[in-house]
Amino acid sequence: MAEGTKLAYGIEQAGFDISHRCGGNARCTTCRVAFNSPEPPMGQVEHDCLEEDGVLGQFRLSCQIRVDQDMDVKVLMRASDQGWDPGVDLEP
């Protein structure tokens, strides 16, 4: 995966079923991941969204994380488990 790619896009391109209902705009919080490796810094948009929803510190939003190193993550919300399509197409 190319450096700078959105993590949610990379996860999807790797064949994993990840939800992204808002298309990668940090609004729906469905692209949830947990890190098994050190977490990259959190940007202000992601922070504000998670804080507003009262879930800051519970998971990260893969649509707001740009790949810049090897990352080991667990997808926490799969579209198929929710009974919906993944959502709006993602841009890298």
PDB file of N, CA, C and O in Angstrom:
ATOM      1  N   MET A   1       0.843  -1.175   0.000  1.00  0.00           N
ATOM      2  CA  MET A   1       0.000   0.000   0.000  1.00  0.00           C
ATOM      3  C   MET A   1       0.891   1.242   0.000  1.00  0.00           C
ATOM      4  O   MET A   1       1.893   1.303   0.712  1.00  0.00           O
ATOM      5  N   ALA A   2       0.517   2.204  -0.791  1.00  0.00           N
ATOM      6  CA  ALA A   2       1.323   3.418  -0.922  1.00  0.00           C
ATOM      7  C   ALA A   2       1.260   4.268   0.341  1.00  0.00           C
ATOM      8  O   ALA A   2       0.210   4.407   0.969  1.00  0.00           O
ATOM      9  N   GLU A   3       2.398   4.824   0.693  1.00  0.00           N
ATOM     10  CA  GLU A   3       2.458   5.712   1.851  1.00  0.00           C
ATOM     11  C   GLU A   3       1.503   6.887   1.626  1.00  0.00           C
ATOM     12  O   GLU A   3       1.440   7.444   0.530  1.00  0.00           O
ATOM     13  N   GLY A   4       0.767   7.254   2.665  1.00  0.00           N
ATOM     14  CA  GLY A   4      -0.187   8.349   2.577  1.00  0.00           C
ATOM     15  C   GLY A   4      -1.603   7.905   2.267  1.00  0.00           C
ATOM     16  O   GLY A   4      -2.529   8.716   2.308  1.00  0.00           O
ATOM     17  N   THR A   5      -1.787   6.621   1.956  1.00  0.00           N
ATOM     18  CA  THR A   5      -3.116   6.077   1.693  1.00  0.00           C
ATOM     19  C   THR A   5      -3.938   6.074   2.981  1.00  0.00           C
ATOM     20  O   THR A   5      -3.405   5.831   4.063  1.00  0.00           O
ATOM     21  N   LYS A   6      -5.235   6.346   2.858  1.00  0.00           N
ATOM     22  CA  LYS A   6      -6.110   6.227   4.021  1.00  0.00           C
ATOM     23  C   LYS A   6      -6.124   4.772   4.472  1.00  0.00           C
ATOM     24  O   LYS A   6      -6.256   3.863   3.652  1.00  0.00           O
ATOM     25  N   LEU A   7      -5.990   4.556   5.760  1.00  0.00           N
ATOM     26  CA  LEU A   7      -5.968   3.202   6.298  1.00  0.00           C
ATOM     27  C   LEU A   7      -7.241   2.439   5.931  1.00  0.00           C
ATOM     28  O   LEU A   7      -7.163   1.262   5.579  1.00  0.00           O
ATOM     29  N   ALA A   8      -8.400   3.073   6.004  1.00  0.00           N
ATOM     30  CA  ALA A   8      -9.664   2.397   5.657  1.00  0.00           C
ATOM     31  C   ALA A   8      -9.625   1.888   4.217  1.00  0.00           C
ATOM     32  O   ALA A   8     -10.071   0.775   3.938  1.00  0.00           O
ATOM     33  N   TYR A   9      -9.096   2.697   3.311  1.00  0.00           N
ATOM     34  CA  TYR A   9      -8.984   2.302   1.912  1.00  0.00           C
ATOM     35  C   TYR A   9      -8.041   1.107   1.778  1.00  0.00           C
ATOM     36  O   TYR A   9      -8.346   0.150   1.067  1.00  0.00           O
ATOM     37  N   GLY A  10      -6.922   1.162   2.447  1.00  0.00           N
ATOM     38  CA  GLY A  10      -5.960   0.062   2.399  1.00  0.00           C
ATOM     39  C   GLY A  10      -6.535  -1.230   2.942  1.00  0.00           C
ATOM     40  O   GLY A  10      -6.301  -2.303   2.387  1.00  0.00           O
ATOM     41  N   ILE A  11      -7.286  -1.129   4.025  1.00  0.00           N
ATOM     42  CA  ILE A  11      -7.923  -2.313   4.614  1.00  0.00           C
ATOM     43  C   ILE A  11      -8.890  -2.921   3.608  1.00  0.00           C
ATOM     44  O   ILE A  11      -8.902  -4.134   3.400  1.00  0.00           O
ATOM     45  N   GLU A  12      -9.693  -2.078   2.994  1.00  0.00           N
ATOM     46  CA  GLU A  12     -10.668  -2.550   2.020  1.00  0.00           C
ATOM     47  C   GLU A  12      -9.973  -3.164   0.803  1.00  0.00           C
ATOM     48  O   GLU A  12     -10.385  -4.221   0.325  1.00  0.00           O
ATOM     49  N   GLN A  13      -8.928  -2.515   0.302  1.00  0.00           N
ATOM     50  CA  GLN A  13      -8.204  -3.023  -0.857  1.00  0.00           C
ATOM     51  C   GLN A  13      -7.510  -4.353  -0.561  1.00  0.00           C
ATOM     52  O   GLN A  13      -7.261  -5.142  -1.472  1.00  0.00           O
ATOM     53  N   ALA A  14      -7.202  -4.598   0.707  1.00  0.00           N
ATOM     54  CA  ALA A  14      -6.582  -5.857   1.102  1.00  0.00           C
ATOM     55  C   ALA A  14      -7.614  -6.980   1.246  1.00  0.00           C
ATOM     56  O   ALA A  14      -7.263  -8.113   1.576  1.00  0.00           O
ATOM     57  N   GLY A  15      -8.902  -6.654   0.995  1.00  0.00           N
ATOM     58  CA  GLY A  15      -9.933  -7.677   1.012  1.00  0.00           C
ATOM     59  C   GLY A  15     -10.684  -7.827   2.312  1.00  0.00           C
ATOM     60  O   GLY A  15     -11.451  -8.775   2.478  1.00  0.00           O
ATOM     61  N   PHE A  16     -10.479  -6.909   3.239  1.00  0.00           N
ATOM     62  CA  PHE A  16     -11.187  -6.982   4.509  1.00  0.00           C
ATOM     63  C   PHE A  16     -12.476  -6.173   4.453  1.00  0.00           C
ATOM     64  O   PHE A  16     -12.525  -5.095   3.861  1.00  0.00           O
ATOM     65  N   ASP A  17     -13.490  -6.697   5.063  1.00  0.00           N
ATOM     66  CA  ASP A  17     -14.813  -6.094   5.096  1.00  0.00           C
ATOM     67  C   ASP A  17     -14.853  -5.036   6.196  1.00  0.00           C
ATOM     68  O   ASP A  17     -15.011  -5.368   7.371  1.00  0.00           O
ATOM     69  N   ILE A  18     -14.711  -3.758   5.821  1.00  0.00           N
ATOM     70  CA  ILE A  18     -14.751  -2.676   6.795  1.00  0.00           C
ATOM     71  C   ILE A  18     -15.852  -1.701   6.402  1.00  0.00           C
ATOM     72  O   ILE A  18     -16.032  -1.391   5.224  1.00  0.00           O
ATOM     73  N   SER A  19     -16.573  -1.230   7.385  1.00  0.00           N
ATOM     74  CA  SER A  19     -17.639  -0.275   7.135  1.00  0.00           C
ATOM     75  C   SER A  19     -17.067   1.136   7.021  1.00  0.00           C
ATOM     76  O   SER A  19     -16.076   1.474   7.668  1.00  0.00           O
ATOM     77  N   HIS A  20     -17.703   1.943   6.194  1.00  0.00           N
ATOM     78  CA  HIS A  20     -17.321   3.356   6.058  1.00  0.00           C
ATOM     79  C   HIS A  20     -18.515   4.104   5.491  1.00  0.00           C
ATOM     80  O   HIS A  20     -18.489   4.560   4.348  1.00  0.00           O
ATOM     81  N   ARG A  21     -19.544   4.224   6.282  1.00  0.00           N
ATOM     82  CA  ARG A  21     -20.839   4.742   5.841  1.00  0.00           C
ATOM     83  C   ARG A  21     -20.790   6.188   5.345  1.00  0.00           C
ATOM     84  O   ARG A  21     -21.586   6.557   4.480  1.00  0.00           O
ATOM     85  N   CYS A  22     -19.887   7.014   5.861  1.00  0.00           N
ATOM     86  CA  CYS A  22     -19.854   8.423   5.444  1.00  0.00           C
ATOM     87  C   CYS A  22     -18.821   8.677   4.342  1.00  0.00           C
ATOM     88  O   CYS A  22     -18.658   9.814   3.898  1.00  0.00           O
ATOM     89  N   GLY A  23     -18.132   7.638   3.905  1.00  0.00           N
ATOM     90  CA  GLY A  23     -17.174   7.798   2.820  1.00  0.00           C
ATOM     91  C   GLY A  23     -15.833   8.368   3.239  1.00  0.00           C
ATOM     92  O   GLY A  23     -15.085   8.875   2.404  1.00  0.00           O
ATOM     93  N   GLY A  24     -15.526   8.291   4.513  1.00  0.00           N
ATOM     94  CA  GLY A  24     -14.202   8.719   4.974  1.00  0.00           C
ATOM     95  C   GLY A  24     -14.129  10.149   5.454  1.00  0.00           C
ATOM     96  O   GLY A  24     -13.084  10.790   5.346  1.00  0.00           O
ATOM     97  N   ASN A  25     -15.234  10.660   5.985  1.00  0.00           N
ATOM     98  CA  ASN A  25     -15.280  12.053   6.424  1.00  0.00           C
ATOM     99  C   ASN A  25     -15.384  12.241   7.940  1.00  0.00           C
ATOM    100  O   ASN A  25     -15.728  13.328   8.406  1.00  0.00           O
ATOM    101  N   ALA A  26     -15.093  11.205   8.700  1.00  0.00           N
ATOM    102  CA  ALA A  26     -15.104  11.276  10.177  1.00  0.00           C
ATOM    103  C   ALA A  26     -16.453  11.733  10.716  1.00  0.00           C
ATOM    104  O   ALA A  26     -16.499  12.543  11.642  1.00  0.00           O
ATOM    105  N   ARG A  27     -17.543  11.236  10.162  1.00  0.00           N
ATOM    106  CA  ARG A  27     -18.869  11.593  10.637  1.00  0.00           C
ATOM    107  C   ARG A  27     -19.614  10.403  11.218  1.00  0.00           C
ATOM    108  O   ARG A  27     -20.364  10.554  12.183  1.00  0.00           O
ATOM    109  N   CYS A  28     -19.420   9.234  10.650  1.00  0.00           N
ATOM    110  CA  CYS A  28     -20.256   8.099  11.051  1.00  0.00           C
ATOM    111  C   CYS A  28     -19.605   7.202  12.108  1.00  0.00           C
ATOM    112  O   CYS A  28     -20.310   6.459  12.791  1.00  0.00           O
ATOM    113  N   THR A  29     -18.324   7.252  12.253  1.00  0.00           N
ATOM    114  CA  THR A  29     -17.524   6.431  13.179  1.00  0.00           C
ATOM    115  C   THR A  29     -17.684   4.927  12.959  1.00  0.00           C
ATOM    116  O   THR A  29     -17.527   4.151  13.902  1.00  0.00           O
ATOM    117  N   THR A  30     -17.995   4.499  11.727  1.00  0.00           N
ATOM    118  CA  THR A  30     -18.155   3.065  11.477  1.00  0.00           C
ATOM    119  C   THR A  30     -16.884   2.377  10.997  1.00  0.00           C
ATOM    120  O   THR A  30     -16.860   1.150  10.902  1.00  0.00           O
ATOM    121  N   CYS A  31     -15.830   3.124  10.691  1.00  0.00           N
ATOM    122  CA  CYS A  31     -14.574   2.530  10.194  1.00  0.00           C
ATOM    123  C   CYS A  31     -13.619   2.266  11.370  1.00  0.00           C
ATOM    124  O   CYS A  31     -12.416   2.512  11.279  1.00  0.00           O
ATOM    125  N   ARG A  32     -14.166   1.778  12.434  1.00  0.00           N
ATOM    126  CA  ARG A  32     -13.438   1.595  13.697  1.00  0.00           C
ATOM    127  C   ARG A  32     -12.359   0.522  13.616  1.00  0.00           C
ATOM    128  O   ARG A  32     -12.566  -0.560  13.067  1.00  0.00           O
ATOM    129  N   VAL A  33     -11.209   0.854  14.176  1.00  0.00           N
ATOM    130  CA  VAL A  33     -10.122  -0.113  14.304  1.00  0.00           C
ATOM    131  C   VAL A  33      -9.488   0.017  15.682  1.00  0.00           C
ATOM    132  O   VAL A  33      -9.549   1.062  16.331  1.00  0.00           O
ATOM    133  N   ALA A  34      -8.879  -1.080  16.098  1.00  0.00           N
ATOM    134  CA  ALA A  34      -8.054  -1.092  17.311  1.00  0.00           C
ATOM    135  C   ALA A  34      -6.645  -1.443  16.868  1.00  0.00           C
ATOM    136  O   ALA A  34      -6.453  -2.310  16.016  1.00  0.00           O
ATOM    137  N   PHE A  35      -5.676  -0.780  17.436  1.00  0.00           N
ATOM    138  CA  PHE A  35      -4.276  -1.019  17.070  1.00  0.00           C
ATOM    139  C   PHE A  35      -3.656  -2.090  17.944  1.00  0.00           C
ATOM    140  O   PHE A  35      -3.788  -2.072  19.168  1.00  0.00           O
ATOM    141  N   ASN A  36      -2.971  -3.035  17.286  1.00  0.00           N
ATOM    142  CA  ASN A  36      -2.139  -4.019  17.971  1.00  0.00           C
ATOM    143  C   ASN A  36      -0.686  -3.571  17.944  1.00  0.00           C
ATOM    144  O   ASN A  36       0.157  -4.140  18.638  1.00  0.00           O
ATOM    145  N   SER A  37      -0.394  -2.554  17.145  1.00  0.00           N
ATOM    146  CA  SER A  37       0.931  -1.955  17.055  1.00  0.00           C
ATOM    147  C   SER A  37       0.810  -0.530  17.596  1.00  0.00           C
ATOM    148  O   SER A  37      -0.300  -0.061  17.846  1.00  0.00           O
ATOM    149  N   PRO A  38       1.927   0.158  17.777  1.00  0.00           N
ATOM    150  CA  PRO A  38       1.838   1.536  18.268  1.00  0.00           C
ATOM    151  C   PRO A  38       0.943   2.390  17.359  1.00  0.00           C
ATOM    152  O   PRO A  38       1.025   2.313  16.133  1.00  0.00           O
ATOM    153  N   GLU A  39       0.096   3.197  17.985  1.00  0.00           N
ATOM    154  CA  GLU A  39      -0.827   4.056  17.240  1.00  0.00           C
ATOM    155  C   GLU A  39      -0.122   5.293  16.702  1.00  0.00           C
ATOM    156  O   GLU A  39       0.737   5.872  17.367  1.00  0.00           O
ATOM    157  N   PRO A  40      -0.495   5.688  15.492  1.00  0.00           N
ATOM    158  CA  PRO A  40       0.021   6.970  14.983  1.00  0.00           C
ATOM    159  C   PRO A  40      -0.677   8.112  15.721  1.00  0.00           C
ATOM    160  O   PRO A  40      -1.714   7.893  16.346  1.00  0.00           O
ATOM    161  N   PRO A  41      -0.136   9.308  15.659  1.00  0.00           N
ATOM    162  CA  PRO A  41      -0.787  10.442  16.308  1.00  0.00           C
ATOM    163  C   PRO A  41      -2.195  10.660  15.753  1.00  0.00           C
ATOM    164  O   PRO A  41      -2.471  10.363  14.591  1.00  0.00           O
ATOM    165  N   MET A  42      -3.069  11.177  16.593  1.00  0.00           N
ATOM    166  CA  MET A  42      -4.441  11.451  16.206  1.00  0.00           C
ATOM    167  C   MET A  42      -4.581  12.898  15.749  1.00  0.00           C
ATOM    168  O   MET A  42      -4.112  13.817  16.421  1.00  0.00           O
ATOM    169  N   GLY A  43      -5.223  13.093  14.611  1.00  0.00           N
ATOM    170  CA  GLY A  43      -5.476  14.428  14.099  1.00  0.00           C
ATOM    171  C   GLY A  43      -6.662  15.083  14.801  1.00  0.00           C
ATOM    172  O   GLY A  43      -7.431  14.420  15.497  1.00  0.00           O
ATOM    173  N   GLN A  44      -6.794  16.369  14.612  1.00  0.00           N
ATOM    174  CA  GLN A  44      -7.844  17.135  15.282  1.00  0.00           C
ATOM    175  C   GLN A  44      -9.251  16.719  14.847  1.00  0.00           C
ATOM    176  O   GLN A  44     -10.155  16.643  15.679  1.00  0.00           O
ATOM    177  N   VAL A  45      -9.444  16.451  13.562  1.00  0.00           N
ATOM    178  CA  VAL A  45     -10.771  16.060  13.066  1.00  0.00           C
ATOM    179  C   VAL A  45     -11.214  14.761  13.719  1.00  0.00           C
ATOM    180  O   VAL A  45     -12.347  14.656  14.190  1.00  0.00           O
ATOM    181  N   GLU A  46     -10.331  13.775  13.751  1.00  0.00           N
ATOM    182  CA  GLU A  46     -10.659  12.492  14.382  1.00  0.00           C
ATOM    183  C   GLU A  46     -10.926  12.697  15.867  1.00  0.00           C
ATOM    184  O   GLU A  46     -11.913  12.187  16.398  1.00  0.00           O
ATOM    185  N   HIS A  47     -10.068  13.428  16.528  1.00  0.00           N
ATOM    186  CA  HIS A  47     -10.226  13.686  17.956  1.00  0.00           C
ATOM    187  C   HIS A  47     -11.577  14.324  18.255  1.00  0.00           C
ATOM    188  O   HIS A  47     -12.300  13.873  19.144  1.00  0.00           O
ATOM    189  N   ASP A  48     -11.914  15.370  17.513  1.00  0.00           N
ATOM    190  CA  ASP A  48     -13.163  16.090  17.761  1.00  0.00           C
ATOM    191  C   ASP A  48     -14.382  15.212  17.519  1.00  0.00           C
ATOM    192  O   ASP A  48     -15.351  15.282  18.275  1.00  0.00           O
ATOM    193  N   CYS A  49     -14.348  14.392  16.481  1.00  0.00           N
ATOM    194  CA  CYS A  49     -15.460  13.494  16.178  1.00  0.00           C
ATOM    195  C   CYS A  49     -15.660  12.471  17.296  1.00  0.00           C
ATOM    196  O   CYS A  49     -16.780  12.259  17.761  1.00  0.00           O
ATOM    197  N   LEU A  50     -14.577  11.846  17.717  1.00  0.00           N
ATOM    198  CA  LEU A  50     -14.663  10.842  18.772  1.00  0.00           C
ATOM    199  C   LEU A  50     -15.078  11.467  20.104  1.00  0.00           C
ATOM    200  O   LEU A  50     -15.857  10.880  20.854  1.00  0.00           O
ATOM    201  N   GLU A  51     -14.560  12.643  20.391  1.00  0.00           N
ATOM    202  CA  GLU A  51     -14.917  13.326  21.630  1.00  0.00           C
ATOM    203  C   GLU A  51     -16.401  13.724  21.618  1.00  0.00           C
ATOM    204  O   GLU A  51     -17.106  13.556  22.613  1.00  0.00           O
ATOM    205  N   GLU A  52     -16.855  14.247  20.491  1.00  0.00           N
ATOM    206  CA  GLU A  52     -18.258  14.660  20.355  1.00  0.00           C
ATOM    207  C   GLU A  52     -19.210  13.484  20.572  1.00  0.00           C
ATOM    208  O   GLU A  52     -20.283  13.644  21.155  1.00  0.00           O
ATOM    209  N   ASP A  53     -18.810  12.301  20.099  1.00  0.00           N
ATOM    210  CA  ASP A  53     -19.646  11.105  20.242  1.00  0.00           C
ATOM    211  C   ASP A  53     -19.442  10.391  21.573  1.00  0.00           C
ATOM    212  O   ASP A  53     -20.116   9.398  21.846  1.00  0.00           O
ATOM    213  N   GLY A  54     -18.531  10.876  22.401  1.00  0.00           N
ATOM    214  CA  GLY A  54     -18.294  10.272  23.711  1.00  0.00           C
ATOM    215  C   GLY A  54     -17.566   8.950  23.669  1.00  0.00           C
ATOM    216  O   GLY A  54     -17.710   8.130  24.576  1.00  0.00           O
ATOM    217  N   VAL A  55     -16.772   8.730  22.611  1.00  0.00           N
ATOM    218  CA  VAL A  55     -16.072   7.457  22.460  1.00  0.00           C
ATOM    219  C   VAL A  55     -14.551   7.621  22.337  1.00  0.00           C
ATOM    220  O   VAL A  55     -13.850   6.686  21.953  1.00  0.00           O
ATOM    221  N   LEU A  56     -14.054   8.810  22.665  1.00  0.00           N
ATOM    222  CA  LEU A  56     -12.618   9.066  22.590  1.00  0.00           C
ATOM    223  C   LEU A  56     -11.874   8.067  23.468  1.00  0.00           C
ATOM    224  O   LEU A  56     -12.201   7.900  24.642  1.00  0.00           O
ATOM    225  N   GLY A  57     -10.866   7.402  22.891  1.00  0.00           N
ATOM    226  CA  GLY A  57     -10.071   6.416  23.621  1.00  0.00           C
ATOM    227  C   GLY A  57     -10.573   4.989  23.480  1.00  0.00           C
ATOM    228  O   GLY A  57      -9.913   4.059  23.943  1.00  0.00           O
ATOM    229  N   GLN A  58     -11.740   4.791  22.843  1.00  0.00           N
ATOM    230  CA  GLN A  58     -12.282   3.440  22.697  1.00  0.00           C
ATOM    231  C   GLN A  58     -11.847   2.765  21.406  1.00  0.00           C
ATOM    232  O   GLN A  58     -11.719   1.541  21.364  1.00  0.00           O
ATOM    233  N   PHE A  59     -11.619   3.537  20.358  1.00  0.00           N
ATOM    234  CA  PHE A  59     -11.188   3.020  19.063  1.00  0.00           C
ATOM    235  C   PHE A  59     -10.670   4.182  18.238  1.00  0.00           C
ATOM    236  O   PHE A  59     -10.771   5.338  18.649  1.00  0.00           O
ATOM    237  N   ARG A  60     -10.117   3.876  17.077  1.00  0.00           N
ATOM    238  CA  ARG A  60      -9.633   4.898  16.154  1.00  0.00           C
ATOM    239  C   ARG A  60     -10.453   4.816  14.867  1.00  0.00           C
ATOM    240  O   ARG A  60     -11.071   3.791  14.580  1.00  0.00           O
ATOM    241  N   LEU A  61     -10.454   5.897  14.100  1.00  0.00           N
ATOM    242  CA  LEU A  61     -11.167   5.955  12.825  1.00  0.00           C
ATOM    243  C   LEU A  61     -10.169   5.759  11.686  1.00  0.00           C
ATOM    244  O   LEU A  61      -9.318   6.612  11.435  1.00  0.00           O
ATOM    245  N   SER A  62     -10.287   4.632  11.010  1.00  0.00           N
ATOM    246  CA  SER A  62      -9.317   4.314   9.963  1.00  0.00           C
ATOM    247  C   SER A  62      -9.403   5.251   8.764  1.00  0.00           C
ATOM    248  O   SER A  62      -8.458   5.333   7.980  1.00  0.00           O
ATOM    249  N   CYS A  63     -10.514   5.954   8.611  1.00  0.00           N
ATOM    250  CA  CYS A  63     -10.622   6.905   7.493  1.00  0.00           C
ATOM    251  C   CYS A  63      -9.804   8.165   7.732  1.00  0.00           C
ATOM    252  O   CYS A  63      -9.571   8.933   6.799  1.00  0.00           O
ATOM    253  N   GLN A  64      -9.368   8.386   8.951  1.00  0.00           N
ATOM    254  CA  GLN A  64      -8.617   9.592   9.288  1.00  0.00           C
ATOM    255  C   GLN A  64      -7.129   9.329   9.492  1.00  0.00           C
ATOM    256  O   GLN A  64      -6.370  10.243   9.814  1.00  0.00           O
ATOM    257  N   ILE A  65      -6.720   8.089   9.305  1.00  0.00           N
ATOM    258  CA  ILE A  65      -5.325   7.707   9.526  1.00  0.00           C
ATOM    259  C   ILE A  65      -4.664   7.466   8.176  1.00  0.00           C
ATOM    260  O   ILE A  65      -5.161   6.684   7.365  1.00  0.00           O
ATOM    261  N   ARG A  66      -3.560   8.129   7.942  1.00  0.00           N
ATOM    262  CA  ARG A  66      -2.778   7.929   6.721  1.00  0.00           C
ATOM    263  C   ARG A  66      -1.654   6.946   7.021  1.00  0.00           C
ATOM    264  O   ARG A  66      -0.952   7.080   8.024  1.00  0.00           O
ATOM    265  N   VAL A  67      -1.490   5.974   6.162  1.00  0.00           N
ATOM    266  CA  VAL A  67      -0.460   4.956   6.356  1.00  0.00           C
ATOM    267  C   VAL A  67       0.907   5.582   6.103  1.00  0.00           C
ATOM    268  O   VAL A  67       1.170   6.132   5.034  1.00  0.00           O
ATOM    269  N   ASP A  68       1.773   5.486   7.116  1.00  0.00           N
ATOM    270  CA  ASP A  68       3.143   5.982   6.984  1.00  0.00           C
ATOM    271  C   ASP A  68       4.147   5.024   7.609  1.00  0.00           C
ATOM    272  O   ASP A  68       5.335   5.327   7.719  1.00  0.00           O
ATOM    273  N   GLN A  69       3.643   3.859   8.018  1.00  0.00           N
ATOM    274  CA  GLN A  69       4.476   2.828   8.637  1.00  0.00           C
ATOM    275  C   GLN A  69       3.687   1.521   8.620  1.00  0.00           C
ATOM    276  O   GLN A  69       2.504   1.523   8.281  1.00  0.00           O
ATOM    277  N   ASP A  70       4.322   0.405   8.981  1.00  0.00           N
ATOM    278  CA  ASP A  70       3.592  -0.846   9.121  1.00  0.00           C
ATOM    279  C   ASP A  70       2.616  -0.698  10.281  1.00  0.00           C
ATOM    280  O   ASP A  70       2.978  -0.198  11.346  1.00  0.00           O
ATOM    281  N   MET A  71       1.377  -1.136  10.069  1.00  0.00           N
ATOM    282  CA  MET A  71       0.345  -1.030  11.097  1.00  0.00           C
ATOM    283  C   MET A  71      -0.353  -2.373  11.239  1.00  0.00           C
ATOM    284  O   MET A  71      -0.689  -3.020  10.247  1.00  0.00           O
ATOM    285  N   ASP A  72      -0.563  -2.777  12.463  1.00  0.00           N
ATOM    286  CA  ASP A  72      -1.282  -4.006  12.782  1.00  0.00           C
ATOM    287  C   ASP A  72      -2.566  -3.587  13.489  1.00  0.00           C
ATOM    288  O   ASP A  72      -2.536  -3.128  14.631  1.00  0.00           O
ATOM    289  N   VAL A  73      -3.700  -3.751  12.793  1.00  0.00           N
ATOM    290  CA  VAL A  73      -4.977  -3.304  13.341  1.00  0.00           C
ATOM    291  C   VAL A  73      -6.018  -4.414  13.281  1.00  0.00           C
ATOM    292  O   VAL A  73      -5.896  -5.365  12.510  1.00  0.00           O
ATOM    293  N   LYS A  74      -7.031  -4.269  14.104  1.00  0.00           N
ATOM    294  CA  LYS A  74      -8.195  -5.153  14.092  1.00  0.00           C
ATOM    295  C   LYS A  74      -9.391  -4.310  13.671  1.00  0.00           C
ATOM    296  O   LYS A  74      -9.648  -3.258  14.256  1.00  0.00           O
ATOM    297  N   VAL A  75     -10.131  -4.772  12.646  1.00  0.00           N
ATOM    298  CA  VAL A  75     -11.347  -4.101  12.205  1.00  0.00           C
ATOM    299  C   VAL A  75     -12.444  -4.407  13.226  1.00  0.00           C
ATOM    300  O   VAL A  75     -12.745  -5.569  13.496  1.00  0.00           O
ATOM    301  N   LEU A  76     -13.037  -3.355  13.790  1.00  0.00           N
ATOM    302  CA  LEU A  76     -14.027  -3.532  14.852  1.00  0.00           C
ATOM    303  C   LEU A  76     -15.474  -3.513  14.373  1.00  0.00           C
ATOM    304  O   LEU A  76     -16.361  -3.998  15.076  1.00  0.00           O
ATOM    305  N   MET A  77     -15.726  -2.964  13.194  1.00  0.00           N
ATOM    306  CA  MET A  77     -17.097  -2.915  12.690  1.00  0.00           C
ATOM    307  C   MET A  77     -17.092  -3.320  11.225  1.00  0.00           C
ATOM    308  O   MET A  77     -16.682  -2.556  10.351  1.00  0.00           O
ATOM    309  N   ARG A  78     -17.555  -4.530  10.979  1.00  0.00           N
ATOM    310  CA  ARG A  78     -17.644  -5.031   9.612  1.00  0.00           C
ATOM    311  C   ARG A  78     -19.056  -4.770   9.079  1.00  0.00           C
ATOM    312  O   ARG A  78     -20.047  -5.005   9.771  1.00  0.00           O
ATOM    313  N   ALA A  79     -19.127  -4.287   7.859  1.00  0.00           N
ATOM    314  CA  ALA A  79     -20.419  -3.985   7.248  1.00  0.00           C
ATOM    315  C   ALA A  79     -21.310  -5.225   7.209  1.00  0.00           C
ATOM    316  O   ALA A  79     -22.509  -5.139   7.475  1.00  0.00           O
ATOM    317  N   SER A  80     -20.731  -6.368   6.882  1.00  0.00           N
ATOM    318  CA  SER A  80     -21.527  -7.591   6.784  1.00  0.00           C
ATOM    319  C   SER A  80     -22.128  -7.989   8.127  1.00  0.00           C
ATOM    320  O   SER A  80     -23.223  -8.550   8.170  1.00  0.00           O
ATOM    321  N   ASP A  81     -21.430  -7.708   9.218  1.00  0.00           N
ATOM    322  CA  ASP A  81     -21.967  -8.006  10.550  1.00  0.00           C
ATOM    323  C   ASP A  81     -23.142  -7.094  10.892  1.00  0.00           C
ATOM    324  O   ASP A  81     -24.018  -7.467  11.673  1.00  0.00           O
ATOM    325  N   GLN A  82     -23.157  -5.897  10.303  1.00  0.00           N
ATOM    326  CA  GLN A  82     -24.215  -4.930  10.555  1.00  0.00           C
ATOM    327  C   GLN A  82     -25.400  -5.104   9.605  1.00  0.00           C
ATOM    328  O   GLN A  82     -26.474  -4.548   9.835  1.00  0.00           O
ATOM    329  N   GLY A  83     -25.199  -5.879   8.537  1.00  0.00           N
ATOM    330  CA  GLY A  83     -26.261  -6.103   7.567  1.00  0.00           C
ATOM    331  C   GLY A  83     -26.421  -4.977   6.562  1.00  0.00           C
ATOM    332  O   GLY A  83     -27.508  -4.770   6.023  1.00  0.00           O
ATOM    333  N   TRP A  84     -25.338  -4.247   6.305  1.00  0.00           N
ATOM    334  CA  TRP A  84     -25.394  -3.163   5.325  1.00  0.00           C
ATOM    335  C   TRP A  84     -24.208  -3.231   4.387  1.00  0.00           C
ATOM    336  O   TRP A  84     -23.235  -3.942   4.636  1.00  0.00           O
ATOM    337  N   ASP A  85     -24.308  -2.468   3.286  1.00  0.00           N
ATOM    338  CA  ASP A  85     -23.161  -2.395   2.380  1.00  0.00           C
ATOM    339  C   ASP A  85     -22.109  -1.519   3.059  1.00  0.00           C
ATOM    340  O   ASP A  85     -22.437  -0.774   3.982  1.00  0.00           O
ATOM    341  N   PRO A  86     -20.853  -1.594   2.618  1.00  0.00           N
ATOM    342  CA  PRO A  86     -19.788  -0.857   3.312  1.00  0.00           C
ATOM    343  C   PRO A  86     -20.009   0.647   3.395  1.00  0.00           C
ATOM    344  O   PRO A  86     -19.583   1.273   4.366  1.00  0.00           O
ATOM    345  N   GLY A  87     -20.663   1.242   2.403  1.00  0.00           N
ATOM    346  CA  GLY A  87     -20.874   2.679   2.427  1.00  0.00           C
ATOM    347  C   GLY A  87     -20.373   3.329   1.162  1.00  0.00           C
ATOM    348  O   GLY A  87     -20.127   2.660   0.158  1.00  0.00           O
ATOM    349  N   VAL A  88     -20.227   4.617   1.217  1.00  0.00           N
ATOM    350  CA  VAL A  88     -19.772   5.420   0.090  1.00  0.00           C
ATOM    351  C   VAL A  88     -18.354   5.006  -0.284  1.00  0.00           C
ATOM    352  O   VAL A  88     -17.547   4.691   0.591  1.00  0.00           O
ATOM    353  N   ASP A  89     -18.046   5.005  -1.579  1.00  0.00           N
ATOM    354  CA  ASP A  89     -16.694   4.652  -2.021  1.00  0.00           C
ATOM    355  C   ASP A  89     -15.653   5.560  -1.365  1.00  0.00           C
ATOM    356  O   ASP A  89     -15.869   6.758  -1.181  1.00  0.00           O
ATOM    357  N   LEU A  90     -14.533   4.957  -1.022  1.00  0.00           N
ATOM    358  CA  LEU A  90     -13.428   5.676  -0.402  1.00  0.00           C
ATOM    359  C   LEU A  90     -12.415   6.132  -1.439  1.00  0.00           C
ATOM    360  O   LEU A  90     -12.212   5.464  -2.454  1.00  0.00           O
ATOM    361  N   GLU A  91     -11.797   7.238  -1.190  1.00  0.00           N
ATOM    362  CA  GLU A  91     -10.660   7.704  -1.990  1.00  0.00           C
ATOM    363  C   GLU A  91      -9.396   7.315  -1.233  1.00  0.00           C
ATOM    364  O   GLU A  91      -9.391   7.289  -0.003  1.00  0.00           O
ATOM    365  N   PRO A  92      -8.326   7.012  -1.964  1.00  0.00           N
ATOM    366  CA  PRO A  92      -7.082   6.646  -1.274  1.00  0.00           C
ATOM    367  C   PRO A  92      -6.549   7.800  -0.462  1.00  0.00           C
ATOM    368  O   PRO A  92      -5.509   7.672   0.184  1.00  0.00           O
TER     369      PRO A  92
END
